[in-house]
Each structure stands twice: as C-alpha cells, then as structure tokens.
Amino acid sequence: MLSSDIVLVVDDIAERVLKLGPEVSVARVNGALHDVFLSRQPARAAAYAAITRWLRGYAPS
C-alpha cells in the first residue's frame, strides 16, 4: 500500500485512455501512487519529466 497503488487498475486505465480521442499520450511512472505528485521523490521527478517532454512536443512555442 505504501509502494504501489491498490485502488486503481493501471493497465485497464492505460488501455481505456487510448479511446479518449484521436491523439493521446500515456506515461507510466514507476513507483507512483494514486496521487502521482504526492508520491516519493523519484516518481514525482519522473512525472514532472514526462510532463516537460509532453509540453515540449505539443505546446506551441
């Protein structure tokens, strides 16, 4: 419970998110809990890095 999510079925969510629209992104963050940004520092850093990559790829410059 302190090192993995016991509430969400991550594989099911990752599969269903692909049906949200024609262009979606999926980032799996090892060690992340239900609230990714309240997870331990390595998971938070990985989540922020994924957001930064996404912004650089999709946000207008």
RODO-2510 file (C-alpha; in nm, 4 decimals, decimal comma):
residues 61
     n   res          X          Y          Z
     1     m     0,0000     0,0000     0,0000
     2     l     0,2930     0,2365     0,0550
     3     s     0,4763     0,1417    -0,2625
     4     s     0,2076     0,0583    -0,5175
     5     d    -0,1459     0,1618    -0,5996
     6     i    -0,4128    -0,0634    -0,4522
     7     v    -0,7076     0,1464    -0,5708
     8     l    -0,6578     0,1772    -0,9462
     9     v    -0,6010    -0,0909    -1,2087
    10     v    -0,3330     0,0921    -1,4050
    11     d    -0,3324    -0,1451    -1,7038
    12     d    -0,7096    -0,1015    -1,7511
    13     i    -0,6784     0,2772    -1,7336
    14     a    -0,3893     0,2797    -1,9827
    15     e    -0,5953     0,0711    -2,2240
    16     r    -0,9083     0,2826    -2,1936
    17     v    -0,7308     0,6168    -2,2169
    18     l    -0,6401     0,5330    -2,5767
    19     k    -1,0111     0,5587    -2,6610
    20     l    -1,0487     0,9155    -2,5330
    21     g    -0,9592     1,0772    -2,8621
    22     p    -0,7562     1,0568    -3,1807
    23     e    -0,4346     1,1779    -3,0152
    24     v    -0,3471     1,0842    -2,6564
    25     s    -0,0311     1,0286    -2,4544
    26     v     0,0336     0,7633    -2,1927
    27     a     0,3197     0,7892    -1,9464
    28     r     0,3798     0,5125    -1,6960
    29     v     0,5591     0,6318    -1,3845
    30     n     0,7309     0,3591    -1,1857
    31     g     0,6739     0,3883    -0,8130
    32     a     0,3865     0,6347    -0,8450
    33     l     0,0871     0,6088    -0,6146
    34     h    -0,2747     0,7140    -0,6749
    35     d    -0,1800     1,0826    -0,6486
    36     v     0,1369     1,0855    -0,8572
    37     f     0,2522     1,4235    -0,7312
    38     l     0,2325     1,3106    -0,3694
    39     s     0,4407     1,0013    -0,4429
    40     r     0,8025     0,9677    -0,3365
    41     q     1,0581     1,1975    -0,4954
    42     p     1,1836     0,9648    -0,7730
    43     a     0,8277     0,9090    -0,9001
    44     r     0,7470     1,2812    -0,8772
    45     a     1,0640     1,3665    -1,0710
    46     a     0,9732     1,1131    -1,3404
    47     a     0,6198     1,2533    -1,3640
    48     y     0,7429     1,6112    -1,3986
    49     a     0,9941     1,4971    -1,6620
    50     a     0,7124     1,3288    -1,8578
    51     i     0,5041     1,6477    -1,8441
    52     t     0,8027     1,8520    -1,9596
    53     r     0,8604     1,6161    -2,2559
    54     w     0,4915     1,6367    -2,3448
    55     l     0,4908     2,0176    -2,3271
    56     r     0,7998     2,0423    -2,5467
    57     g     0,6374     1,8143    -2,8021
    58     y     0,2846     1,9545    -2,8094
    59     a     0,2678     2,3055    -2,6658
    60     p     0,3068     2,5951    -2,9078
    61     s     0,6408     2,7706    -2,8793
***
